[in-house]
Amino acid sequence: MTTLRLQLGIHRAQGTESVCFKVDGGRFDAERTIKLNVNCSYKLELTTKPNYQIQNLNVYGTNLPCCQCSSQTGGDTVYEAIWNTAGLGQTGAGKRLDVPFLIQLQGLPELKLTLQCKLYAEAEKSHARWGTPLTHIEYDCKVPENGTYIDVVKETIR
């Protein structure tokens, strides 16, 4: 069985400011919530180890152009895409939105991820930018021999 690690970074597209997350404990499906604003663009940075070409990236039902932007030491390649939260509504108090990611890597089954998000008004800055800065999320995966999807065995938020 093949193993794979995917790193997913999320930053505000304007500038280099990281998004934040907060720990929710057991109140929702996931322990942690990523904090975003509606009608804002975010830069997604994806790196796979070992290096696999990203053929398709779909976020919340929208295919995003994904381009190879740089190579790091050790041969890792970083892919970037811009995702805009336009069309998504604010999540009310005590609510979260599951944002599905579908990633097709060359020669592998599809990778399905879900980010638990809290969406704030476009101009809201105090709550949306309060919390722990998100450097990236690491997904340790196993690729089954004849499976349809890659299995995520561990998720680590850094």
N, C-alpha and C positions, 0 to 999 in steps of 0.2 A: 504494500500500500504506500502510495506517494504522500509525502507531507508538504505543506505549503504554509507560509506566513504572509498575510496581507496586512499592510499598514495603511490606515485611512486617516488623513489629516483634513481638518475642516477649518478654514480661516475666512474672515470677511474679505470679499473680493477687493474692496477699497482699502488699501493699506495692508499691513501685516498682522493686524490684531486677531488673536485667537478667539474662538468662541469659548464659552464656559459651560460647565456641567455642574449638576448638583446631585447629591446622593439622596434618594427618596426612600431607601430601605425597602420594605416589602409592600408598600402601598400600591404599587403598580406592577406590570408584568416584568419590567427590568428594574434593577437597583438604581441605575443612574439615568438622568435626563439631560439631554443636550438642549441648550437654550439658544433659540434663534429668533429673528424678527421676520415678520411677513414682508413681502415685496422687497426683499433684499437679495443680493447676489453673494454666493459663497464659493470660494475656490476649494475644490476637492483635490487632494493629492493622494495618489495610490501608488504603492510600491509592493512588489511581490518578491519573495525569497523562496526558492530560486526565482530567477527572472523569467516571467511569462509575459507575452504581449497581451495587452487588453484589447479585445476586439469590439466589445460593446459594453456600455455602461448605461443602465436604466435606473433612474431615481424617481420614485413616486409616479411611475407610468410614462415618464418622458425619457426618450433616448437622448443622451448628451454626447456631443462631440468630445472625444477624449484624445489628447495629443501627448506624445512623448516629449517631455520638456527638458530633461537633463539626465545625465548619468552620474551616479555617485561612485566613490571609490569602492572597489570590490565587485563592480559590474552591475550593481542594482540600478534599475531604470525607474525614474519617477514619471508618472502620467498625471496630467492635470485635466480637470473639467470645471466648467462654471455652471453652478446650479442656482436658479432663482426661485425663491419661495412664493412668487406671484401666484395668485389663485388659491393659495392655502389660507384658511381662516385662523384667527387667533384661537388659542385653546383657552377655555374658561378655567376658573379656579377649580383645582382638583382634577383636571383633565389632562391627558397626554395624547399625542398623535404618533402612531407607529408609521415610520417612513421606510418603505421597502427599497432596498438596493438589489439589483440583479446585475451580476458582473460575469461576462463571458470572457474567459481566458483561452488563448489559442491552445488547442489540443486537449482541453480539460472539460469536464462537465460544468454546468453553471453554478455560480456561488450566489446564494441568497443570504442577505443580511437585513436586519431590521434595526433602525435607530429609534429609540423612544425620545420624542422631542416635545418641548414646550414652546409654543409660538406666541410671541408678544407683538404688540402694535409696532408699526414701522419705525416710529420716532421714539419708542420707549427704550431708554438706555439704562436706567438704574437696576431694574430687575433682570433684564436680558443679559447684562454684562457683569452681574454679580455671581460669584461662585468660583470654582476652581478652573483655571485656564486649561483647555484641552490641547495637549501637544499632538497626540494621535491615538488611535485605537488600534490595537494589534489583535488580529484574528489568527489563531493557530488552527490549521485545518488538516483534515485527512481526505485524500482523494480516493474514493472506492474504485475498485477495478472495473466494474460494469455499472456504476451508479449513474443516476440522472443529475444529482446535485453533489457538490462538495460539502462535506460535513464539518461544521465549526465545532471544535472540541474545547476551545478556551478563548475568552474575550478579555482583554486587559485594556483599561483606559489609563492613559499616561498624560 
